[in-house]
Amino acid sequence: GSFKDRGTASMVSALSDAGITEVVEDSSGNAGGSVAAYSTKAGIKAHIFVPSKASTAKLKQIQTYGATIHLVNGTRKTVSEKASSYCETHGLVYASHSLSPYFLEGTKTFGYEVWNNQDSFNVFPKHIVFPVGNGSLFIGSWKAFEKINIFDPNMQIPRLHAIQSSAFMPIVKSYIGQSEDLTTSKATVASGISVSEPPRINQVVNILKQTNGIALSVEDDNISKWQKILAEREGIFAEATSAAALAGTENLVKNGLIQPDESVLVPITGFGLKDPM
């Protein structure tokens, strides 16, 4: 039910090929559900560390797949630290979606599909606007376009934009040369991108600069507005995290950073029933 399945399919396949039978993952919800599902299929026992405030629907999904849930009080960083510590204590593999290179190999498929289906779009997108937490879909897409560009040098790589919630905007801050304030308690409807310290932040910012992309933040009210617009106009019920990218697209257009005649692609990254309304 989320784009995380792309990365997880690749990562769990690699773990299975290596003979791994038990793994640990930390997640705000979507990645945890995905790792739980694919691990079950591969015969791998999964321990999923999640914030205690995670969506009930996402917790139910993880639990239904048979994974062991470890609820952690504290920030998203605390959850990662607990997962890493558990790995060390029990001698288990840390199957982190935010760190695994195999996960990125799976998210590259998004970029390949955009390229292979451009006839359906009638035009190759000039801009792609992503909701970004850890940035795995953003980075994977860039890696795909970079590879395509080798055998098709005439391809114009899209401008890749990163949208974050105003409550969690470390990439936006880094992009403009500031640092994120990690001391305040925050919350956002876009739980899938509520990441205060993404491990690949420098890579995301470098890609933004290479593609002439923009990083900006949006408010929860606007995110919720676009979640409703998408449902009512297109019949697509996306989770709020996905709607953040639509809110960001609106701001990019209003600020003249996307012109009216330019094509824009926005990936819808997760299903709406996973989050509380």
C-alpha positions as CSV (number, residue, x, y, z in Angstrom):
1,G,0.0,0.0,0.0
2,S,3.0,2.4,-0.4
3,F,5.9,3.0,-2.6
4,K,8.1,1.4,0.0
5,D,7.2,-2.0,-1.5
6,R,9.5,-1.2,-4.4
7,G,12.6,-0.9,-2.2
8,T,11.5,-3.7,0.2
9,A,11.1,-6.2,-2.6
10,S,14.7,-5.6,-3.6
11,M,16.1,-5.5,-0.1
12,V,14.4,-8.6,1.2
13,S,15.3,-10.5,-1.9
14,A,19.0,-9.7,-1.2
15,L,18.6,-10.7,2.5
16,S,16.9,-14.0,1.5
17,D,19.7,-14.8,-1.1
18,A,22.2,-14.2,1.7
19,G,20.5,-16.8,4.0
20,I,19.3,-14.2,6.5
21,T,16.4,-15.6,8.7
22,E,15.7,-12.7,11.1
23,V,15.9,-8.9,10.7
24,V,15.2,-5.6,12.4
25,E,13.7,-2.5,10.9
26,D,12.6,0.8,12.3
27,S,9.8,2.8,10.7
28,S,7.1,5.4,11.1
29,G,4.7,2.9,9.6
30,N,4.8,2.3,5.8
31,A,8.2,0.8,5.6
32,G,7.5,-1.4,8.6
33,G,4.3,-2.8,7.0
34,S,6.2,-3.4,3.8
35,V,9.2,-5.1,5.4
36,A,6.8,-7.2,7.5
37,A,4.9,-8.4,4.4
38,Y,7.9,-9.2,2.3
39,S,9.8,-10.8,5.1
40,T,6.8,-13.1,5.8
41,K,6.8,-14.2,2.2
42,A,10.5,-14.9,2.3
43,G,10.3,-16.8,5.6
44,I,12.2,-14.2,7.5
45,K,11.3,-13.2,11.1
46,A,10.9,-9.4,11.3
47,H,11.2,-7.1,14.3
48,I,9.7,-3.7,13.5
49,F,10.5,-0.8,15.8
50,V,7.9,2.0,15.5
51,P,7.0,5.2,17.4
52,S,4.4,4.7,20.1
53,K,2.3,7.4,18.4
54,A,2.3,5.6,15.0
55,S,-1.0,5.2,13.1
56,T,-3.2,2.4,14.5
57,A,-3.9,1.3,10.9
58,K,-0.2,0.9,10.2
59,L,0.4,-1.0,13.4
60,K,-2.5,-3.3,12.6
61,Q,-1.0,-4.0,9.2
62,I,2.4,-4.9,10.6
63,Q,0.8,-7.1,13.2
64,T,-1.3,-8.9,10.7
65,Y,1.7,-10.0,8.7
66,G,3.1,-11.7,11.8
67,A,6.0,-9.4,12.6
68,T,7.0,-8.5,16.2
69,I,6.2,-4.9,17.0
70,H,8.5,-2.9,19.4
71,L,6.7,0.3,20.4
72,V,9.2,3.1,21.4
73,N,8.4,6.3,23.3
74,G,10.3,9.3,22.0
75,T,11.4,10.8,18.7
76,R,11.9,9.0,15.4
77,K,15.6,9.2,16.1
78,T,15.1,7.3,19.4
79,V,13.3,4.6,17.5
80,S,16.2,4.1,15.2
81,E,18.7,4.1,18.1
82,K,16.6,1.4,19.8
83,A,16.5,-0.7,16.7
84,S,20.2,-0.5,16.1
85,S,20.9,-1.3,19.8
86,Y,18.6,-4.4,19.5
87,C,20.5,-5.6,16.5
88,E,23.8,-5.4,18.3
89,T,22.5,-7.1,21.5
90,H,20.9,-10.0,19.6
91,G,23.3,-10.3,16.7
92,L,20.7,-9.5,14.0
93,V,20.8,-7.8,10.7
94,Y,19.6,-4.2,10.6
95,A,17.4,-4.1,7.5
96,S,17.0,-0.3,7.5
97,H,15.1,1.1,4.5
98,S,16.8,4.5,5.0
99,L,20.3,3.0,4.9
100,S,20.2,-0.1,2.7
101,P,21.7,0.3,-0.8
102,Y,19.5,-2.6,-1.9
103,F,16.4,-0.6,-0.9
104,L,17.5,2.2,-3.3
105,E,18.0,-0.3,-6.1
106,G,14.3,-1.1,-5.7
107,T,13.1,2.5,-5.7
108,K,15.0,3.1,-9.0
109,T,12.2,1.2,-10.7
110,F,10.0,4.3,-10.4
111,G,12.4,6.3,-12.6
112,Y,12.6,3.5,-15.1
113,E,8.8,3.3,-15.3
114,V,8.5,7.0,-15.8
115,W,10.9,6.7,-18.7
116,N,9.3,3.6,-20.2
117,N,5.7,5.1,-20.0
118,Q,6.4,8.6,-21.3
119,D,4.2,7.8,-24.4
120,S,1.3,7.5,-21.9
121,F,2.0,10.9,-20.6
122,N,2.4,12.3,-24.1
123,V,5.4,14.2,-22.8
124,F,8.3,13.5,-20.5
125,P,7.9,15.4,-17.2
126,K,9.8,18.7,-16.8
127,H,9.4,18.5,-13.1
128,I,8.8,15.7,-10.5
129,V,7.6,16.8,-7.1
130,F,8.3,14.4,-4.3
131,P,7.2,14.2,-0.6
132,V,10.6,13.7,1.1
133,G,11.4,12.2,4.5
134,N,14.5,10.0,4.2
135,G,14.5,10.6,0.4
136,S,14.7,7.0,-0.8
137,L,12.3,7.5,-3.7
138,F,13.9,10.8,-4.6
139,I,17.4,9.4,-4.6
140,G,16.4,6.2,-6.4
141,S,14.7,8.1,-9.1
142,W,17.8,10.2,-9.6
143,K,19.9,7.1,-9.8
144,A,17.6,5.7,-12.5
145,F,17.6,8.9,-14.6
146,E,21.4,9.1,-14.3
147,K,21.7,5.6,-15.6
148,I,19.3,6.2,-18.5
149,N,21.2,9.3,-19.4
150,I,24.3,7.2,-20.1
151,F,22.7,5.4,-23.1
152,D,20.4,8.3,-24.0
153,P,22.5,11.5,-23.6
154,N,19.7,13.6,-25.2
155,M,17.3,12.9,-22.3
156,Q,16.7,15.9,-20.2
157,I,16.6,14.8,-16.6
158,P,13.6,16.4,-14.8
159,R,14.0,19.0,-12.2
160,L,13.5,17.0,-8.9
161,H,11.8,18.9,-6.1
162,A,11.6,17.9,-2.4
163,I,8.6,18.8,-0.3
164,Q,8.5,18.6,3.5
165,S,6.1,19.4,6.3
166,S,6.9,22.7,8.1
167,A,7.0,20.6,11.3
168,F,9.9,18.4,9.9
169,M,12.1,20.2,7.4
170,P,15.7,19.3,7.8
171,I,16.3,19.0,4.0
172,V,14.7,22.4,3.4
173,K,16.9,23.9,6.1
174,S,20.0,22.3,4.7
175,Y,19.1,23.4,1.2
176,I,19.1,27.1,2.3
177,G,22.1,26.7,4.6
178,Q,20.4,26.4,8.0
179,S,20.2,23.7,10.6
180,E,17.1,22.0,11.9
181,D,16.0,22.7,15.5
182,L,15.8,19.2,17.1
183,T,14.8,20.4,20.6
184,T,11.1,21.1,20.0
185,S,8.3,18.5,20.1
186,K,6.5,18.4,16.7
187,A,3.6,16.7,15.0
188,T,2.3,16.7,11.4
189,V,-0.5,15.0,9.5
190,A,2.2,13.9,7.0
191,S,3.6,11.2,9.3
192,G,5.4,9.4,6.5
193,I,7.9,12.3,6.1
194,S,8.2,13.2,9.8
195,V,12.0,12.6,9.8
196,S,14.2,15.0,11.7
197,E,17.6,13.6,10.8
198,P,17.6,11.8,7.4
199,P,20.9,9.9,7.0
200,R,21.2,10.7,3.3
201,I,20.5,14.4,3.7
202,N,23.7,15.6,1.9
203,Q,22.9,13.3,-1.1
204,V,19.4,14.7,-1.3
205,V,20.6,18.3,-1.3
206,N,23.3,17.5,-3.9
207,I,20.7,16.0,-6.2
208,L,18.4,19.1,-5.7
209,K,21.3,21.3,-6.8
210,Q,22.3,19.1,-9.7
211,T,18.8,19.0,-11.2
212,N,18.0,22.7,-10.3
213,G,15.3,21.5,-8.0
214,I,13.7,23.3,-5.1
215,A,13.2,22.2,-1.5
216,L,10.3,23.9,0.4
217,S,7.9,23.2,3.2
218,V,4.1,23.2,3.4
219,E,1.6,23.6,6.2
220,D,-0.7,20.9,7.5
221,D,-3.9,22.8,6.5
222,N,-2.7,22.9,2.9
223,I,-1.7,19.2,3.0
224,S,-5.2,18.3,4.2
225,K,-6.8,20.5,1.6
226,W,-5.0,18.8,-1.3
227,Q,-5.7,15.3,0.2
228,K,-9.5,16.2,-0.1
229,I,-9.1,17.8,-3.6
230,L,-7.3,14.7,-5.0
231,A,-10.0,12.4,-3.6
232,E,-12.9,14.5,-4.9
233,R,-11.5,15.3,-8.3
234,E,-9.6,12.1,-9.2
235,G,-11.1,9.4,-7.0
236,I,-7.7,8.8,-5.4
237,F,-7.5,8.6,-1.6
238,A,-3.9,9.3,-0.8
239,E,-2.3,9.5,2.6
240,A,-1.5,13.0,3.8
241,T,2.2,12.5,3.1
242,S,1.5,12.2,-0.6
243,A,-0.8,15.2,-0.5
244,A,2.2,17.3,0.8
245,A,3.7,17.0,-2.7
246,L,0.6,18.5,-4.3
247,A,0.6,21.3,-1.8
248,G,4.2,21.9,-2.6
249,T,3.4,21.9,-6.4
250,E,0.8,24.6,-5.8
251,N,3.4,26.8,-4.1
252,L,6.0,26.2,-6.8
253,V,3.5,27.3,-9.4
254,K,2.4,30.4,-7.4
255,N,6.1,31.4,-7.0
256,G,6.8,31.1,-10.7
257,L,9.2,28.2,-10.2
258,I,6.9,25.9,-12.4
259,Q,5.5,27.6,-15.5
260,P,1.9,27.1,-16.6
261,D,3.0,25.2,-19.8
262,E,5.5,22.9,-18.1
263,S,4.6,19.2,-17.4
264,V,4.7,18.1,-13.7
265,L,4.6,14.5,-12.3
266,V,3.7,13.9,-8.6
267,P,4.1,10.4,-7.2
268,I,1.2,9.3,-4.9
269,T,3.3,7.4,-2.4
270,G,0.7,5.8,0.0
271,F,-2.9,4.9,0.5
272,G,-5.2,7.1,2.6
273,L,-6.7,4.4,4.9
274,K,-3.3,4.0,6.6
275,D,-3.6,7.3,8.5
276,P,-6.2,8.6,10.9
277,M,-8.3,11.4,9.3
